[in-house]
């Protein structure tokens, strides 16, 4: 059995941020990631101004991610449309690119990273791996994203009676699509779901949606669902026309939007989606992942394994407002009647969209003060 002081399970933004900061602090650790080669996780890929500032602190420049900024958000419901300015520019990036750059920074800092290592279950403080080996750690940082680790699964009740699925496909590249979408993060609202559309660094457009299983069951397949939604939402259909016939549809089941871990456990730091799952229309999932990794690394360096208790409750408190506001918007977006009203309000009072964008950012007092200073 191998042993390590601090084990990080998961090589996404949360786990890589933790490894990077532990390496810079000279704290012994090991990060294991199940994929042998860098993949492209199912993700909307939106990075707000707040998230970009966090990445900049980690040494990752926005220009290395995508040189094209997003300055507007548009809401689409049926044939209705509303456009508003974001408080500050953001951008969209593929998870392949973001994770690749974060991995390079972590390795340069001296992070210990092993890929192609799959954690199967947690039992009596031991991680059992897919190859039969075991790892014991004094402290565990659980950063496995939307994938649960047996023995430490999130409660099934959080998924609800009609669980949410994540679906993602690529559109383009095409100049006409670029003119349609470029510079904007689009949110298309429909019955029991929504889709986010944004142009990424490689010239393609990412279409990522959250939809209840009942809609997929009614359609019969992901392909059929896209066809139904294209007819139901004409503006979404215009975007889907740029999808090639062989474009893959990636999926993940049972996403527990709105769930957060409120109570801490000594020796266990839950990060990213294992700590709090914000509805993706807020565009703050990656921001929460980075923030949780940074807070967990700082807490561990200050107080060791026991600091997990205060870290978890503090992070739950910081995530409470973003999740609550995003949850209210999500519930309104999923009903055609209230989605239409939401779009009308956004058209009449676009400043409210900017306010919602601010209220769905996770708190980080030093960084928020720094950003406020730049704006004054």
C-alpha positions as CSV (number, residue, x, y, z in Angstrom):
1,X,0.0,0.0,0.0
2,X,1.3,3.4,-1.0
3,X,0.9,6.4,1.4
4,X,0.9,10.1,0.9
5,X,0.3,13.1,3.2
6,X,-2.3,14.7,0.9
7,X,-4.1,12.9,-1.9
8,X,-6.0,14.9,-4.6
9,X,-8.5,12.8,-6.6
10,X,-9.3,14.5,-9.9
11,X,-7.3,16.6,-12.3
12,X,-9.8,19.2,-13.3
13,X,-9.6,22.9,-12.3
14,X,-10.3,22.3,-8.6
15,X,-7.8,19.5,-8.2
16,X,-5.1,21.2,-10.3
17,X,-5.5,24.5,-8.4
18,X,-5.0,22.6,-5.2
19,X,-1.9,20.8,-6.5
20,X,-0.4,24.0,-7.9
21,X,-0.8,25.9,-4.6
22,X,0.4,23.0,-2.5
23,X,3.4,22.7,-4.7
24,X,4.2,26.4,-4.4
25,X,3.9,26.0,-0.6
26,X,6.2,23.0,-0.6
27,X,3.5,20.8,0.9
28,X,3.9,17.1,0.0
29,X,1.0,15.8,-2.1
30,X,-0.1,13.5,-4.9
31,X,-2.8,14.2,-7.6
32,X,-4.3,11.2,-9.4
33,X,-6.4,11.6,-12.6
34,X,-8.3,8.8,-14.3
35,X,-7.7,9.9,-17.8
36,X,-4.3,9.0,-19.3
37,X,-4.5,11.7,-21.9
38,X,-6.0,15.2,-21.5
39,X,-9.7,15.0,-22.3
40,X,-12.4,17.7,-22.9
41,X,-14.8,17.5,-20.0
42,X,-18.5,18.2,-20.6
43,X,-18.6,21.9,-19.6
44,X,-20.1,25.2,-20.7
45,X,-16.6,26.6,-20.5
46,X,-17.6,30.2,-19.6
47,X,-15.1,32.2,-17.5
48,X,-16.4,35.4,-15.9
49,X,-14.3,38.4,-15.2
50,X,-14.1,37.1,-11.7
51,X,-12.8,33.7,-12.7
52,X,-10.3,35.3,-15.1
53,X,-8.9,37.4,-12.2
54,X,-8.5,34.2,-10.2
55,X,-6.7,32.5,-13.0
56,X,-4.4,35.5,-13.4
57,X,-3.4,35.1,-9.8
58,X,-2.5,31.5,-10.6
59,X,-0.3,32.7,-13.5
60,X,-2.8,31.8,-16.3
61,X,-3.3,34.8,-18.6
62,X,-6.6,35.3,-20.4
63,X,-4.8,35.7,-23.7
64,X,-3.5,32.1,-23.4
65,X,-7.1,30.8,-23.2
66,X,-9.0,32.8,-25.8
67,X,-8.2,36.1,-27.4
68,X,-11.9,36.8,-28.2
69,X,-13.8,38.2,-25.2
70,X,-17.5,37.9,-24.4
71,X,-19.1,41.2,-23.5
72,X,-22.8,40.4,-23.8
73,X,-25.3,37.9,-22.7
74,X,-28.5,37.1,-24.6
75,X,-31.6,35.4,-23.4
76,X,-33.8,33.5,-25.9
77,X,-37.3,32.1,-25.2
78,X,-39.3,30.9,-28.2
79,X,-39.0,33.8,-30.6
80,X,-38.2,36.3,-27.9
81,X,-34.7,37.7,-27.4
82,X,-33.1,40.1,-24.9
83,X,-29.5,41.3,-24.9
84,X,-27.6,42.9,-22.0
85,X,-24.0,43.8,-21.3
86,X,-21.9,41.8,-18.8
87,X,-20.5,43.8,-15.9
88,X,-17.0,43.0,-17.3
89,X,-15.7,40.9,-20.2
90,X,-15.4,37.2,-19.9
91,X,-14.6,34.4,-22.4
92,X,-15.2,30.8,-23.3
93,X,-12.6,28.1,-23.4
94,X,-12.6,24.4,-24.0
95,X,-11.8,22.3,-20.9
96,X,-9.1,20.6,-22.9
97,X,-7.2,23.9,-23.2
98,X,-7.9,25.2,-19.7
99,X,-6.9,21.9,-18.0
100,X,-3.8,21.6,-20.2
101,X,-2.6,25.0,-19.2
102,X,-3.4,24.5,-15.5
103,X,-1.5,21.1,-15.7
104,X,1.5,22.7,-17.2
105,X,1.6,25.4,-14.5
106,X,1.1,22.8,-11.7
107,X,3.9,20.6,-13.1
108,X,6.2,23.6,-13.4
109,X,5.6,24.5,-9.8
110,X,6.6,20.9,-8.9
111,X,3.2,19.3,-8.4
112,X,3.2,15.5,-8.2
113,X,0.7,14.3,-10.8
114,X,-0.1,10.8,-12.0
115,X,-2.5,10.2,-14.9
116,X,-4.3,7.1,-16.0
117,X,-5.0,6.2,-12.3
118,X,-8.6,5.6,-11.5
119,X,-10.0,5.8,-8.0
120,X,-12.9,3.3,-7.5
121,X,-13.9,3.6,-3.9
122,X,-13.1,5.1,-0.5
123,X,-13.2,2.7,2.5
124,X,-11.7,3.2,5.9
125,X,-9.5,6.1,4.8
126,X,-8.1,4.0,1.9
127,X,-8.6,4.7,-1.8
128,X,-9.0,1.5,-3.8
129,X,-7.8,1.9,-7.4
130,X,-9.0,0.2,-10.6
131,X,-5.8,-1.8,-10.9
132,X,-6.3,-3.3,-7.5
133,X,-3.7,-1.1,-5.8
134,X,-4.5,1.0,-2.7
135,X,-3.5,4.4,-1.5
136,X,-3.7,5.7,2.1
137,X,-3.7,9.4,2.7
138,X,-3.7,11.5,5.9
139,X,-5.8,14.1,4.0
140,X,-8.1,13.6,1.0
141,X,-9.0,16.4,-1.5
142,X,-12.0,15.1,-3.4
143,X,-12.1,16.8,-6.8
144,X,-13.8,14.2,-9.0
145,X,-16.2,16.7,-10.5
146,X,-19.7,15.4,-11.3
147,X,-18.5,11.8,-10.9
148,X,-19.0,10.4,-7.4
149,X,-16.5,8.2,-5.6
150,X,-18.1,5.1,-4.0
151,X,-18.0,5.5,-0.3
152,X,-18.2,9.3,-0.6
153,X,-21.2,9.8,-2.9
154,X,-23.4,12.8,-2.7
155,X,-27.0,12.2,-1.5
156,X,-29.3,10.7,-4.1
157,X,-32.1,13.0,-2.9
158,X,-30.2,15.9,-4.3
159,X,-31.0,14.6,-7.8
160,X,-34.7,15.0,-7.5
161,X,-37.5,12.9,-9.0
162,X,-36.8,14.1,-12.5
163,X,-33.0,14.3,-12.6
164,X,-31.1,16.7,-14.7
165,X,-28.8,15.5,-17.5
166,X,-25.9,17.4,-19.1
167,X,-25.5,17.2,-22.9
168,X,-22.9,18.8,-25.0
169,X,-22.2,19.0,-28.7
170,X,-20.1,21.2,-31.0
171,X,-21.2,23.5,-33.8
172,X,-19.2,24.8,-36.7
173,X,-16.7,26.2,-37.3
174,X,-18.4,28.6,-39.8
175,X,-18.1,32.3,-40.4
176,X,-21.9,32.8,-40.4
177,X,-22.1,31.1,-37.0
178,X,-19.3,33.2,-35.7
179,X,-21.1,36.4,-36.7
180,X,-24.3,35.1,-35.0
181,X,-22.7,34.1,-31.7
182,X,-19.3,35.9,-31.4
183,X,-18.8,38.1,-28.4
184,X,-22.0,36.8,-26.7
185,X,-22.9,34.1,-24.2
186,X,-26.3,32.9,-25.3
187,X,-28.9,31.2,-23.0
188,X,-31.7,29.5,-24.8
189,X,-34.6,28.7,-22.4
190,X,-37.1,25.9,-23.1
191,X,-39.5,23.6,-21.3
192,X,-37.6,21.7,-18.6
193,X,-34.2,22.9,-19.7
194,X,-31.9,25.4,-21.2
195,X,-28.8,25.5,-23.5
196,X,-25.7,27.7,-23.3
197,X,-24.0,28.7,-26.5
198,X,-20.5,30.3,-26.8
199,X,-17.6,30.5,-29.2
200,X,-14.4,28.8,-28.0
201,X,-10.7,29.3,-28.8
202,X,-10.6,26.7,-31.5
203,X,-13.2,28.4,-33.7
204,X,-16.0,25.9,-32.8
205,X,-19.1,26.9,-30.8
206,X,-19.9,24.9,-27.7
207,X,-23.5,24.1,-27.1
208,X,-24.0,22.7,-23.6
209,X,-27.4,22.1,-22.1
210,X,-29.0,21.0,-18.9
211,X,-32.3,19.1,-19.4
212,X,-34.5,17.0,-17.3
213,X,-34.6,13.3,-18.1
214,X,-38.3,13.4,-18.8
215,X,-37.6,15.5,-21.9
216,X,-35.0,13.0,-23.2
217,X,-37.3,10.1,-22.5
218,X,-40.1,11.8,-24.5
219,X,-37.8,12.5,-27.4
220,X,-36.3,9.0,-27.3
221,X,-32.6,9.9,-28.0
222,X,-30.2,12.8,-27.7
223,X,-30.3,13.3,-31.5
224,X,-34.1,13.3,-31.5
225,X,-34.1,15.8,-28.6
226,X,-31.9,18.2,-30.5
227,X,-34.3,18.0,-33.5
228,X,-37.3,18.6,-31.2
229,X,-35.7,21.6,-29.5
230,X,-34.6,23.1,-32.8
231,X,-38.2,23.1,-34.0
232,X,-39.5,24.3,-30.6
233,X,-36.9,27.1,-30.3
234,X,-36.3,28.6,-33.7
235,X,-33.3,30.7,-32.7
236,X,-31.6,27.6,-31.2
237,X,-32.6,25.7,-34.4
238,X,-30.6,28.3,-36.4
239,X,-27.5,27.5,-34.4
240,X,-28.1,23.7,-34.6
241,X,-28.1,24.0,-38.4
242,X,-24.3,24.4,-38.2
243,X,-23.9,21.0,-36.4
244,X,-22.3,18.4,-38.6
245,X,-23.9,15.0,-38.9
246,X,-21.0,13.3,-37.2
247,X,-20.7,15.7,-34.3
248,X,-20.7,13.7,-31.0
249,X,-23.2,14.3,-28.2
250,X,-21.5,13.9,-24.8
251,X,-23.7,13.2,-21.8
252,X,-23.6,13.0,-18.0
253,X,-26.5,11.9,-15.8
254,X,-27.9,12.9,-12.5
255,X,-26.4,16.4,-12.0
256,X,-27.5,17.6,-8.5
257,X,-27.8,21.3,-9.2
258,X,-28.2,23.4,-6.1
259,X,-26.6,20.8,-3.8
260,X,-23.7,21.9,-1.4
261,X,-21.9,20.2,1.4
262,X,-22.6,22.1,4.5
263,X,-20.8,20.0,7.2
264,X,-17.1,19.2,7.2
265,X,-15.3,16.0,8.0
266,X,-11.8,16.0,9.4
267,X,-9.3,15.0,6.8
268,X,-11.7,15.5,3.8
269,X,-11.8,18.6,1.6
270,X,-14.6,18.5,-0.9
271,X,-13.8,20.6,-4.0
272,X,-15.6,21.9,-7.0
273,X,-18.8,20.0,-7.8
274,X,-18.1,17.7,-4.9
275,X,-18.6,20.8,-2.7
276,X,-21.3,22.8,-4.4
277,X,-23.1,22.4,-7.8
278,X,-24.3,25.7,-9.2
279,X,-26.9,25.6,-12.1
280,X,-24.7,26.0,-15.2
281,X,-26.6,29.0,-16.6
282,X,-24.8,31.1,-14.0
283,X,-21.5,30.5,-15.7
284,X,-19.8,30.1,-12.3
285,X,-19.0,26.4,-12.2
286,X,-15.3,26.8,-13.1
287,X,-15.1,29.8,-10.8
288,X,-16.4,27.8,-7.8
289,X,-13.9,25.0,-8.7
290,X,-10.9,27.4,-8.7
291,X,-12.1,29.1,-5.5
292,X,-12.6,25.8,-3.6
293,X,-9.2,24.6,-4.6
294,X,-7.5,27.8,-3.5
295,X,-9.4,28.0,-0.2
296,X,-8.7,24.3,0.5
297,X,-5.0,24.6,-0.2
298,X,-4.7,27.7,2.0
299,X,-6.7,26.1,4.8
300,X,-4.6,22.9,4.7
301,X,-1.3,24.8,4.7
302,X,-2.5,26.8,7.8
303,X,-4.1,24.1,9.8
304,X,-3.4,20.7,8.3
305,X,-6.0,17.9,8.0
306,X,-8.3,19.3,10.8
307,X,-8.8,22.5,8.8
308,X,-11.2,20.6,6.5
309,X,-13.9,21.1,9.1
310,X,-13.9,24.9,9.0
311,X,-13.0,25.0,5.3
312,X,-16.2,23.1,4.3
313,X,-18.6,25.2,6.4
314,X,-16.9,28.5,5.2
315,X,-17.1,27.5,1.6
316,X,-20.7,26.4,1.9
317,X,-21.5,29.8,3.3
318,X,-19.6,31.6,0.5
319,X,-21.5,29.5,-2.1
320,X,-24.9,30.0,-0.6
321,X,-25.9,33.2,-2.3
322,X,-24.6,32.3,-5.8
323,X,-26.4,28.9,-5.6
324,X,-29.7,30.4,-4.3
325,X,-29.8,33.2,-6.9
326,X,-28.9,30.8,-9.8
327,X,-31.5,28.3,-8.5
328,X,-34.3,30.9,-8.6
329,X,-33.3,31.9,-12.2
330,X,-33.0,28.2,-13.2
331,X,-36.5,27.4,-11.9
332,X,-38.0,30.4,-13.8
333,X,-36.1,29.5,-16.9
334,X,-37.5,25.9,-17.1
335,X,-41.1,26.9,-17.5
336,X,-42.1,28.5,-20.9
337,X,-44.4,31.0,-19.2
338,X,-41.9,32.3,-16.7
339,X,-39.0,32.0,-19.2
340,X,-40.9,34.4,-21.5
341,X,-41.5,36.8,-18.5
342,X,-37.8,36.5,-17.6
343,X,-36.8,37.4,-21.2
344,X,-39.2,40.4,-21.2
345,X,-37.8,41.7,-17.9
346,X,-34.3,41.4,-19.3
347,X,-35.3,43.3,-22.4
348,X,-37.0,46.1,-20.4
349,X,-34.3,46.3,-17.6
350,X,-31.0,44.9,-18.9
351,X,-29.2,46.2,-15.9
352,X,-30.9,43.4,-13.9
353,X,-29.0,40.9,-16.0
354,X,-25.7,42.4,-14.9
355,X,-26.9,42.4,-11.3
356,X,-27.8,38.7,-11.5
357,X,-24.3,38.1,-13.0
358,X,-22.7,39.8,-10.0
359,X,-24.9,38.0,-7.4
360,X,-24.0,34.6,-8.8
361,X,-20.2,35.0,-8.3
362,X,-18.7,33.3,-5.3
363,X,-17.3,35.7,-2.6
364,X,-13.6,36.2,-2.3
365,X,-13.0,39.3,-0.2
366,X,-9.3,40.2,-1.1
367,X,-9.9,39.6,-4.8
368,X,-13.3,41.4,-4.9
369,X,-11.7,44.4,-3.2
370,X,-8.9,44.4,-5.7
371,X,-11.4,44.3,-8.6
372,X,-13.5,47.1,-7.1
373,X,-10.4,49.2,-6.9
374,X,-9.7,48.7,-10.6
375,X,-13.3,49.8,-11.4
376,X,-13.2,53.0,-9.2
